Amino acid sequence: MDIAKMITELREGAGENRKEFSIHTGIPVRTLEDWEAGRRTPPEYVPRLIEYQMKYERLIKK
């Protein structure tokens, strides 16, 4: 899966728009837009860290 699609799926899986996801993750909105559009590519570890953060947050909510 390409990184742009992965970032989009993580955001949509969280049920958030770009602004909400930006606030949630601390990543600027413009950066998220560029990543999702494929204009820029984040380092390979970034999607994994975001995914880890989402899983961790789900675990601590239980």
N, C-alpha and C positions, 0 to 999 in steps of 0.2 A: 504494500500500500504506500502511496506517496505521502510525503510529510504534510503537504497542504490539506489533503483529504483527511488525514489523521487529526490534525488540529481542529478542523471543522467538525468532525464527528465527536471529538471530546467536548467541544463547546456545546453542540446540540444535545449531546448526552446529558450534559449538566442542566439542560433546559434554559440556557441563558443566551441573551443576545450578545453582540460583541462588547458593548459598553459594560454590561454586567460581568461578563467573563474577564474583561480587562481589570475591573475592580477586584474580582475574586482572585485572580492569579498575580496581579501586579504587573502585567504586561501591557504596555501602551496600546490603545485602540488601533492606532495607525500601524503598529507592528503586526498586530493580529490580522488586520486587513491585508497587509502585504504578504504575510505568510499564507493566508487562505487563498489569495489570488495567484500565488505562485511567483510573485514579483521578487520575493526574497525567500531565502531558505534558512530556517533556524538551525542551530547546531543539532546534531542527531539526538543528543540526550534530552533536549527540551520537551518533546512530546512524551517521552518516558517519565520525566519528572512530573509533568502535568497529570498524566494518567495515575501515577503513584499518589499524588496529592488527592485526586478525586476518590480513589479507592480508600485511602486513609480516612478522609472525611466521612465517607459512608460508614466505615467501621466504628468510628467514635460516636456516631449518632445513635447507634443501636444500644 
